[in-house]
Amino acid sequence: MPQTVAESRDLTEQESHLSESPSAVPGTQRPGGRTAKVRRAVLDATEETLATGGFHTLNMDQIAAAAGVGKTTVYRRWGSPVGLVTDLLHDMAEQSLPAADTGTLAGDLRANATLVRETLTDPRMGAVFRAVIAAAACDETCAAALRGFYRTRLAEWAPVAARAEARGELPPGTDGLELLRAVSAPLYYRFALTHEELAPADAERAVTAALAAAAAGAFTAADGAPAPETGPETAPETK
Protein backbone atom coordinates (compact mmCIF):
# COMPACT_ATOMS: atom_id res chain seq x y z
CA MET A 1 0.00 0.00 0.00
CA PRO A 2 1.52 3.41 -0.95
CA GLN A 3 2.69 5.47 2.00
CA THR A 4 1.85 9.07 2.62
CA VAL A 5 4.63 11.64 2.86
CA ALA A 6 4.07 11.87 6.61
CA GLU A 7 4.25 8.09 7.06
CA SER A 8 7.44 7.91 5.00
CA ARG A 9 9.00 10.72 7.06
CA ASP A 10 8.05 8.99 10.30
CA LEU A 11 9.63 5.73 9.15
CA THR A 12 12.79 7.52 8.08
CA GLU A 13 13.09 9.06 11.54
CA GLN A 14 12.39 5.70 13.17
CA GLU A 15 14.94 3.82 11.06
CA SER A 16 17.64 6.30 12.03
CA HIS A 17 17.31 5.00 15.58
CA LEU A 18 17.38 1.41 14.33
CA SER A 19 20.51 1.98 12.24
CA GLU A 20 22.35 3.02 15.37
CA SER A 21 21.63 -0.28 17.12
CA PRO A 22 23.87 -3.37 16.77
CA SER A 23 23.24 -5.51 13.70
CA ALA A 24 21.45 -8.81 14.22
CA VAL A 25 20.82 -12.07 12.49
CA PRO A 26 17.57 -11.54 10.54
CA GLY A 27 14.52 -12.56 12.50
CA THR A 28 16.28 -13.10 15.83
CA GLN A 29 15.06 -9.84 17.34
CA ARG A 30 11.46 -9.07 18.25
CA PRO A 31 11.43 -5.29 17.98
CA GLY A 32 8.56 -3.28 19.34
CA GLY A 33 7.31 0.28 18.94
CA ARG A 34 8.89 2.34 16.18
CA THR A 35 11.33 -0.39 15.14
CA ALA A 36 8.37 -2.73 14.66
CA LYS A 37 6.89 -0.26 12.16
CA VAL A 38 10.17 -0.21 10.24
CA ARG A 39 10.32 -4.02 10.18
CA ARG A 40 6.69 -4.26 9.11
CA ALA A 41 7.23 -1.84 6.23
CA VAL A 42 10.33 -3.68 5.01
CA LEU A 43 8.72 -7.12 5.23
CA ASP A 44 5.60 -5.90 3.43
CA ALA A 45 7.80 -4.54 0.65
CA THR A 46 9.69 -7.84 0.53
CA GLU A 47 6.48 -9.86 0.27
CA GLU A 48 5.18 -7.58 -2.47
CA THR A 49 8.38 -7.98 -4.48
CA LEU A 50 8.36 -11.77 -4.11
CA ALA A 51 4.71 -11.91 -5.16
CA THR A 52 5.14 -9.75 -8.23
CA GLY A 53 8.65 -10.52 -9.42
CA GLY A 54 10.12 -13.50 -7.60
CA PHE A 55 13.27 -13.90 -5.52
CA HIS A 56 15.64 -12.81 -8.29
CA THR A 57 14.04 -9.33 -8.30
CA LEU A 58 14.75 -8.65 -4.61
CA ASN A 59 16.98 -5.59 -4.49
CA MET A 60 17.95 -4.06 -1.17
CA ASP A 61 17.92 -0.47 -2.42
CA GLN A 62 14.50 -0.90 -4.03
CA ILE A 63 13.10 -2.54 -0.89
CA ALA A 64 14.33 0.40 1.17
CA ALA A 65 12.70 2.86 -1.22
CA ALA A 66 9.41 0.95 -1.32
CA ALA A 67 9.32 0.74 2.48
CA GLY A 68 10.26 4.39 2.96
CA VAL A 69 13.28 3.33 5.01
CA GLY A 70 16.92 4.34 4.69
CA LYS A 71 19.21 1.96 2.81
CA THR A 72 21.65 1.90 5.71
CA THR A 73 19.05 0.36 7.98
CA VAL A 74 18.01 -2.28 5.47
CA TYR A 75 21.60 -3.38 4.82
CA ARG A 76 22.50 -3.29 8.51
CA ARG A 77 19.39 -5.07 9.79
CA TRP A 78 18.87 -7.67 7.04
CA GLY A 79 22.20 -7.79 5.23
CA SER A 80 21.05 -9.37 1.96
CA PRO A 81 17.97 -10.54 0.04
CA VAL A 82 18.37 -13.89 1.79
CA GLY A 83 18.13 -12.08 5.14
CA LEU A 84 14.90 -10.44 4.01
CA VAL A 85 13.39 -13.79 3.02
CA THR A 86 14.53 -15.39 6.27
CA ASP A 87 12.86 -12.73 8.41
CA LEU A 88 9.73 -12.81 6.26
CA LEU A 89 9.40 -16.55 6.85
CA HIS A 90 9.79 -16.04 10.59
CA ASP A 91 7.06 -13.42 10.46
CA MET A 92 4.76 -15.63 8.35
CA ALA A 93 5.11 -18.47 10.84
CA GLU A 94 4.21 -16.15 13.72
CA GLN A 95 1.20 -14.73 11.88
CA SER A 96 -0.24 -18.05 10.65
CA LEU A 97 -3.68 -19.17 11.75
CA PRO A 98 -3.88 -21.51 14.77
CA ALA A 99 -4.66 -25.19 14.32
CA ALA A 100 -8.26 -26.31 14.05
CA ASP A 101 -10.06 -28.26 16.78
CA THR A 102 -13.22 -29.63 15.18
CA GLY A 103 -13.69 -32.54 17.57
CA THR A 104 -12.73 -35.24 15.05
CA LEU A 105 -9.48 -36.22 13.38
CA ALA A 106 -11.07 -36.19 9.93
CA GLY A 107 -12.39 -32.69 10.53
CA ASP A 108 -9.04 -31.39 11.79
CA LEU A 109 -7.08 -32.89 8.88
CA ARG A 110 -9.64 -31.58 6.43
CA ALA A 111 -9.20 -28.10 7.90
CA ASN A 112 -5.43 -28.44 7.57
CA ALA A 113 -5.64 -29.56 3.95
CA THR A 114 -8.08 -26.76 3.14
CA LEU A 115 -5.77 -24.18 4.69
CA VAL A 116 -2.79 -25.46 2.71
CA ARG A 117 -4.75 -25.56 -0.55
CA GLU A 118 -6.24 -22.09 -0.08
CA THR A 119 -2.83 -20.64 0.76
CA LEU A 120 -1.13 -22.18 -2.26
CA THR A 121 -3.91 -21.23 -4.66
CA ASP A 122 -4.13 -17.65 -3.40
CA PRO A 123 -2.68 -15.50 -6.21
CA ARG A 124 -0.48 -13.49 -3.88
CA MET A 125 0.61 -16.09 -1.32
CA GLY A 126 1.00 -18.80 -3.92
CA ALA A 127 3.47 -16.57 -5.77
CA VAL A 128 5.31 -15.83 -2.52
CA PHE A 129 5.68 -19.52 -1.72
CA ARG A 130 6.89 -20.30 -5.23
CA ALA A 131 9.55 -17.61 -4.86
CA VAL A 132 10.64 -18.81 -1.43
CA ILE A 133 10.77 -22.47 -2.49
CA ALA A 134 12.87 -21.48 -5.51
CA ALA A 135 15.24 -19.51 -3.27
CA ALA A 136 15.52 -22.43 -0.83
CA ALA A 137 16.53 -24.73 -3.69
CA CYS A 138 19.72 -22.74 -4.29
CA ASP A 139 20.54 -21.19 -0.90
CA GLU A 140 21.04 -23.16 2.30
CA THR A 141 20.17 -20.21 4.54
CA CYS A 142 16.81 -19.83 2.79
CA ALA A 143 16.33 -23.60 3.01
CA ALA A 144 16.96 -23.52 6.75
CA ALA A 145 14.48 -20.67 7.16
CA LEU A 146 11.90 -22.59 5.15
CA ARG A 147 12.43 -25.68 7.31
CA GLY A 148 11.99 -23.49 10.36
CA PHE A 149 8.73 -22.13 8.99
CA TYR A 150 7.30 -25.61 8.48
CA ARG A 151 8.68 -26.84 11.80
CA THR A 152 6.73 -24.07 13.52
CA ARG A 153 3.55 -24.85 11.59
CA LEU A 154 3.82 -28.60 12.23
CA ALA A 155 4.33 -27.99 15.94
CA GLU A 156 1.20 -25.82 15.96
CA TRP A 157 -0.86 -28.64 14.42
CA ALA A 158 0.76 -31.62 16.20
CA PRO A 159 -1.81 -31.62 19.08
CA VAL A 160 -4.42 -32.67 16.51
CA ALA A 161 -2.92 -36.16 16.51
CA ALA A 162 -2.53 -36.28 20.29
CA ARG A 163 -6.20 -35.41 20.79
CA ALA A 164 -7.24 -37.97 18.18
CA GLU A 165 -5.17 -40.68 19.87
CA ALA A 166 -6.80 -39.85 23.21
CA ARG A 167 -10.23 -40.25 21.56
CA GLY A 168 -9.22 -43.64 20.16
CA GLU A 169 -9.13 -42.44 16.55
CA LEU A 170 -5.45 -43.26 16.03
CA PRO A 171 -3.24 -46.22 16.98
CA PRO A 172 -1.08 -45.60 20.05
CA GLY A 173 2.25 -44.04 19.22
CA THR A 174 1.16 -42.37 15.99
CA ASP A 175 3.68 -39.75 14.87
CA GLY A 176 1.56 -36.65 14.45
CA LEU A 177 4.19 -34.82 12.41
CA GLU A 178 4.35 -37.60 9.84
CA LEU A 179 0.56 -37.72 9.69
CA LEU A 180 0.42 -33.99 8.94
CA ARG A 181 3.16 -34.28 6.32
CA ALA A 182 1.13 -37.00 4.62
CA VAL A 183 -1.78 -34.57 4.29
CA SER A 184 0.17 -31.67 2.80
CA ALA A 185 2.76 -33.55 0.74
CA PRO A 186 0.47 -34.40 -2.21
CA LEU A 187 -0.67 -30.77 -2.36
CA TYR A 188 2.87 -29.40 -2.40
CA TYR A 189 3.82 -31.98 -5.04
CA ARG A 190 1.17 -30.65 -7.39
CA PHE A 191 1.99 -27.06 -6.50
CA ALA A 192 5.79 -27.06 -6.63
CA LEU A 193 6.76 -29.95 -8.92
CA THR A 194 4.06 -30.67 -11.48
CA HIS A 195 2.40 -27.23 -11.36
CA GLU A 196 -1.05 -28.79 -11.55
CA GLU A 197 -4.24 -27.10 -10.45
CA LEU A 198 -5.15 -27.72 -6.82
CA ALA A 199 -8.86 -28.48 -6.48
CA PRO A 200 -10.87 -29.18 -3.32
CA ALA A 201 -11.04 -32.82 -4.41
CA ASP A 202 -7.25 -33.03 -4.22
CA ALA A 203 -7.29 -31.86 -0.61
CA GLU A 204 -10.05 -34.33 0.25
CA ARG A 205 -8.14 -37.17 -1.42
CA ALA A 206 -5.02 -36.33 0.59
CA VAL A 207 -7.01 -36.43 3.82
CA THR A 208 -8.65 -39.74 2.95
CA ALA A 209 -5.30 -41.33 2.10
CA ALA A 210 -3.66 -40.02 5.28
CA LEU A 211 -6.51 -41.31 7.44
CA ALA A 212 -6.31 -44.76 5.85
CA ALA A 213 -2.55 -44.90 6.28
CA ALA A 214 -2.80 -43.79 9.90
CA ALA A 215 -5.46 -46.39 10.70
CA ALA A 216 -3.17 -49.05 9.23
CA GLY A 217 -0.37 -47.97 11.56
CA ALA A 218 1.81 -46.41 8.85
CA PHE A 219 2.87 -43.59 11.15
CA THR A 220 3.76 -45.64 14.24
CA ALA A 221 7.15 -47.09 15.14
CA ALA A 222 7.84 -50.48 13.56
CA ASP A 223 8.13 -52.23 16.94
CA GLY A 224 4.90 -50.73 18.25
CA ALA A 225 6.69 -48.30 20.56
CA PRO A 226 5.77 -44.63 20.44
CA ALA A 227 7.36 -42.89 17.48
CA PRO A 228 10.11 -40.41 18.38
CA GLU A 229 9.45 -36.71 18.09
CA THR A 230 11.30 -35.76 14.93
CA GLY A 231 11.58 -32.38 13.28
CA PRO A 232 11.60 -31.73 9.53
CA GLU A 233 15.40 -31.86 9.52
CA THR A 234 15.63 -35.31 11.14
CA ALA A 235 15.50 -38.38 8.94
CA PRO A 236 14.50 -41.81 10.30
CA GLU A 237 17.29 -44.30 10.84
CA THR A 238 17.69 -47.07 8.30
CA LYS A 239 18.51 -50.62 9.23
C-alpha positions as CSV (number, residue, x, y, z in Angstrom):
1,M,0.0,0.0,0.0
2,P,1.5,3.4,-0.9
3,Q,2.7,5.5,2.0
4,T,1.8,9.1,2.6
5,V,4.6,11.6,2.9
6,A,4.1,11.9,6.6
7,E,4.3,8.1,7.1
8,S,7.4,7.9,5.0
9,R,9.0,10.7,7.1
10,D,8.1,9.0,10.3
11,L,9.6,5.7,9.2
12,T,12.8,7.5,8.1
13,E,13.1,9.1,11.5
14,Q,12.4,5.7,13.2
15,E,14.9,3.8,11.1
16,S,17.6,6.3,12.0
17,H,17.3,5.0,15.6
18,L,17.4,1.4,14.3
19,S,20.5,2.0,12.2
20,E,22.3,3.0,15.4
21,S,21.6,-0.3,17.1
22,P,23.9,-3.4,16.8
23,S,23.2,-5.5,13.7
24,A,21.4,-8.8,14.2
25,V,20.8,-12.1,12.5
26,P,17.6,-11.5,10.5
27,G,14.5,-12.6,12.5
28,T,16.3,-13.1,15.8
29,Q,15.1,-9.8,17.3
30,R,11.5,-9.1,18.2
31,P,11.4,-5.3,18.0
32,G,8.6,-3.3,19.3
33,G,7.3,0.3,18.9
34,R,8.9,2.3,16.2
35,T,11.3,-0.4,15.1
36,A,8.4,-2.7,14.7
37,K,6.9,-0.3,12.2
38,V,10.2,-0.2,10.2
39,R,10.3,-4.0,10.2
40,R,6.7,-4.3,9.1
41,A,7.2,-1.8,6.2
42,V,10.3,-3.7,5.0
43,L,8.7,-7.1,5.2
44,D,5.6,-5.9,3.4
45,A,7.8,-4.5,0.6
46,T,9.7,-7.8,0.5
47,E,6.5,-9.9,0.3
48,E,5.2,-7.6,-2.5
49,T,8.4,-8.0,-4.5
50,L,8.4,-11.8,-4.1
51,A,4.7,-11.9,-5.2
52,T,5.1,-9.7,-8.2
53,G,8.6,-10.5,-9.4
54,G,10.1,-13.5,-7.6
55,F,13.3,-13.9,-5.5
56,H,15.6,-12.8,-8.3
57,T,14.0,-9.3,-8.3
58,L,14.8,-8.7,-4.6
59,N,17.0,-5.6,-4.5
60,M,17.9,-4.1,-1.2
61,D,17.9,-0.5,-2.4
62,Q,14.5,-0.9,-4.0
63,I,13.1,-2.5,-0.9
64,A,14.3,0.4,1.2
65,A,12.7,2.9,-1.2
66,A,9.4,0.9,-1.3
67,A,9.3,0.7,2.5
68,G,10.3,4.4,3.0
69,V,13.3,3.3,5.0
70,G,16.9,4.3,4.7
71,K,19.2,2.0,2.8
72,T,21.6,1.9,5.7
73,T,19.0,0.4,8.0
74,V,18.0,-2.3,5.5
75,Y,21.6,-3.4,4.8
76,R,22.5,-3.3,8.5
77,R,19.4,-5.1,9.8
78,W,18.9,-7.7,7.0
79,G,22.2,-7.8,5.2
80,S,21.1,-9.4,2.0
81,P,18.0,-10.5,0.0
82,V,18.4,-13.9,1.8
83,G,18.1,-12.1,5.1
84,L,14.9,-10.4,4.0
85,V,13.4,-13.8,3.0
86,T,14.5,-15.4,6.3
87,D,12.9,-12.7,8.4
88,L,9.7,-12.8,6.3
89,L,9.4,-16.6,6.8
90,H,9.8,-16.0,10.6
91,D,7.1,-13.4,10.5
92,M,4.8,-15.6,8.4
93,A,5.1,-18.5,10.8
94,E,4.2,-16.2,13.7
95,Q,1.2,-14.7,11.9
96,S,-0.2,-18.1,10.6
97,L,-3.7,-19.2,11.8
98,P,-3.9,-21.5,14.8
99,A,-4.7,-25.2,14.3
100,A,-8.3,-26.3,14.0
101,D,-10.1,-28.3,16.8
102,T,-13.2,-29.6,15.2
103,G,-13.7,-32.5,17.6
104,T,-12.7,-35.2,15.1
105,L,-9.5,-36.2,13.4
106,A,-11.1,-36.2,9.9
107,G,-12.4,-32.7,10.5
108,D,-9.0,-31.4,11.8
109,L,-7.1,-32.9,8.9
110,R,-9.6,-31.6,6.4
111,A,-9.2,-28.1,7.9
112,N,-5.4,-28.4,7.6
113,A,-5.6,-29.6,4.0
114,T,-8.1,-26.8,3.1
115,L,-5.8,-24.2,4.7
116,V,-2.8,-25.5,2.7
117,R,-4.8,-25.6,-0.6
118,E,-6.2,-22.1,-0.1
119,T,-2.8,-20.6,0.8
120,L,-1.1,-22.2,-2.3
121,T,-3.9,-21.2,-4.7
122,D,-4.1,-17.7,-3.4
123,P,-2.7,-15.5,-6.2
124,R,-0.5,-13.5,-3.9
125,M,0.6,-16.1,-1.3
126,G,1.0,-18.8,-3.9
127,A,3.5,-16.6,-5.8
128,V,5.3,-15.8,-2.5
129,F,5.7,-19.5,-1.7
130,R,6.9,-20.3,-5.2
131,A,9.5,-17.6,-4.9
132,V,10.6,-18.8,-1.4
133,I,10.8,-22.5,-2.5
134,A,12.9,-21.5,-5.5
135,A,15.2,-19.5,-3.3
136,A,15.5,-22.4,-0.8
137,A,16.5,-24.7,-3.7
138,C,19.7,-22.7,-4.3
139,D,20.5,-21.2,-0.9
140,E,21.0,-23.2,2.3
141,T,20.2,-20.2,4.5
142,C,16.8,-19.8,2.8
143,A,16.3,-23.6,3.0
144,A,17.0,-23.5,6.8
145,A,14.5,-20.7,7.2
146,L,11.9,-22.6,5.2
147,R,12.4,-25.7,7.3
148,G,12.0,-23.5,10.4
149,F,8.7,-22.1,9.0
150,Y,7.3,-25.6,8.5
151,R,8.7,-26.8,11.8
152,T,6.7,-24.1,13.5
153,R,3.6,-24.9,11.6
154,L,3.8,-28.6,12.2
155,A,4.3,-28.0,15.9
156,E,1.2,-25.8,16.0
157,W,-0.9,-28.6,14.4
158,A,0.8,-31.6,16.2
159,P,-1.8,-31.6,19.1
160,V,-4.4,-32.7,16.5
161,A,-2.9,-36.2,16.5
162,A,-2.5,-36.3,20.3
163,R,-6.2,-35.4,20.8
164,A,-7.2,-38.0,18.2
165,E,-5.2,-40.7,19.9
166,A,-6.8,-39.8,23.2
167,R,-10.2,-40.3,21.6
168,G,-9.2,-43.6,20.2
169,E,-9.1,-42.4,16.6
170,L,-5.4,-43.3,16.0
171,P,-3.2,-46.2,17.0
172,P,-1.1,-45.6,20.0
173,G,2.3,-44.0,19.2
174,T,1.2,-42.4,16.0
175,D,3.7,-39.8,14.9
176,G,1.6,-36.6,14.4
177,L,4.2,-34.8,12.4
178,E,4.4,-37.6,9.8
179,L,0.6,-37.7,9.7
180,L,0.4,-34.0,8.9
181,R,3.2,-34.3,6.3
182,A,1.1,-37.0,4.6
183,V,-1.8,-34.6,4.3
184,S,0.2,-31.7,2.8
185,A,2.8,-33.6,0.7
186,P,0.5,-34.4,-2.2
187,L,-0.7,-30.8,-2.4
188,Y,2.9,-29.4,-2.4
189,Y,3.8,-32.0,-5.0
190,R,1.2,-30.6,-7.4
191,F,2.0,-27.1,-6.5
192,A,5.8,-27.1,-6.6
193,L,6.8,-29.9,-8.9
194,T,4.1,-30.7,-11.5
195,H,2.4,-27.2,-11.4
196,E,-1.1,-28.8,-11.6
197,E,-4.2,-27.1,-10.5
198,L,-5.2,-27.7,-6.8
199,A,-8.9,-28.5,-6.5
200,P,-10.9,-29.2,-3.3
201,A,-11.0,-32.8,-4.4
202,D,-7.2,-33.0,-4.2
203,A,-7.3,-31.9,-0.6
204,E,-10.1,-34.3,0.2
205,R,-8.1,-37.2,-1.4
206,A,-5.0,-36.3,0.6
207,V,-7.0,-36.4,3.8
208,T,-8.7,-39.7,3.0
209,A,-5.3,-41.3,2.1
210,A,-3.7,-40.0,5.3
211,L,-6.5,-41.3,7.4
212,A,-6.3,-44.8,5.9
213,A,-2.5,-44.9,6.3
214,A,-2.8,-43.8,9.9
215,A,-5.5,-46.4,10.7
216,A,-3.2,-49.1,9.2
217,G,-0.4,-48.0,11.6
218,A,1.8,-46.4,8.8
219,F,2.9,-43.6,11.2
220,T,3.8,-45.6,14.2
221,A,7.2,-47.1,15.1
222,A,7.8,-50.5,13.6
223,D,8.1,-52.2,16.9
224,G,4.9,-50.7,18.3
225,A,6.7,-48.3,20.6
226,P,5.8,-44.6,20.4
227,A,7.4,-42.9,17.5
228,P,10.1,-40.4,18.4
229,E,9.5,-36.7,18.1
230,T,11.3,-35.8,14.9
231,G,11.6,-32.4,13.3
232,P,11.6,-31.7,9.5
233,E,15.4,-31.9,9.5
234,T,15.6,-35.3,11.1
235,A,15.5,-38.4,8.9
236,P,14.5,-41.8,10.3
237,E,17.3,-44.3,10.8
238,T,17.7,-47.1,8.3
239,K,18.5,-50.6,9.2
